[in-house]
Amino acid sequence: MRASGHDVVAITEQSPGTPDRDVIDLARRDDRILLTEDKDFGQLVFAALAGAAGVILIRYPAVARANLATKVVWLAENLGDRLKAAFVTLSPGRVRVSHLPPPGAD
């Protein structure tokens, strides 16, 4: 992402071990799209209605990783602002986009 000119903040570089809910809050506050392989973020943003600026859940097995960086950059460049307020599941050959509930929705 950085090599393609995107502004990237990696929580593992800044503050490893930050609780998931705090990561979501930080992404929302900074208006960033959250990239993760942690399925718990789906639980947080949908079931707990934590809200988020946007989440991309990466579901790539080790054998398909060679194309992952290219696919993430393609997704950012082709969906752009549509990634905000969306929960995207990215897997080999498939992109599924769901709209996120607003924070505090019932």
CORCORSUL-V471825 format. One record per residue. N is the residue number from 1. SS is DSSP state (H for helix, E for strand, C for the rest). PHI is phi in degrees with one decimal (* if undefined). Layout:
n={N,N}
ss={SS,SS}
phi={PHI,PHI}
This chain:
n={1,2,3,4,5,6,7,8,9,10,11,12,13,14,15,16,17,18,19,20,21,22,23,24,25,26,27,28,29,30,31,32,33,34,35,36,37,38,39,40,41,42,43,44,45,46,47,48,49,50,51,52,53,54,55,56,57,58,59,60,61,62,63,64,65,66,67,68,69,70,71,72,73,74,75,76,77,78,79,80,81,82,83,84,85,86,87,88,89,90,91,92,93,94,95,96,97,98,99,100,101,102,103,104,105,106}
ss={C,H,H,H,C,C,C,C,C,C,H,H,H,H,C,C,C,C,C,H,H,H,H,H,H,H,H,H,H,C,C,C,C,E,E,E,C,C,C,H,H,H,H,H,H,H,H,C,C,C,C,C,C,C,E,E,E,E,E,C,C,H,H,H,H,H,H,H,H,H,H,H,H,H,H,H,H,H,H,H,H,H,H,C,C,E,E,E,E,E,E,C,C,E,E,E,E,E,E,C,C,C,C,C,C,C}
phi={*,-62.0,-62.4,-92.1,91.1,-86.6,-80.0,-121.9,-120.1,-104.2,-61.6,-68.2,-86.4,-86.5,-154.2,-59.5,87.4,-63.0,-59.5,-53.1,-61.2,-68.3,-64.1,-61.6,-60.6,-63.9,-62.0,-64.4,-61.3,-89.8,55.1,-114.6,-87.1,-93.4,-102.2,-153.3,-111.6,-91.7,-64.4,-59.3,-65.3,-62.6,-59.4,-64.5,-77.5,-97.4,-74.0,-90.0,51.9,-73.2,72.4,-171.6,-70.8,160.4,-131.9,-114.7,-93.6,-93.4,-123.7,-113.7,-71.4,-54.8,-70.1,-107.0,-64.1,-57.9,-99.1,-61.3,-59.1,-61.9,-68.5,-66.3,-63.6,-59.1,-59.6,-62.5,-78.3,-96.9,-103.4,43.6,-65.4,-67.9,-75.5,-70.9,60.7,-132.7,-111.6,-110.4,-104.8,-111.1,-135.5,-55.6,76.3,-149.8,-130.1,-115.2,-114.7,-122.3,-80.6,-82.8,-70.9,-66.7,-55.4,79.2,-68.6,-97.9}
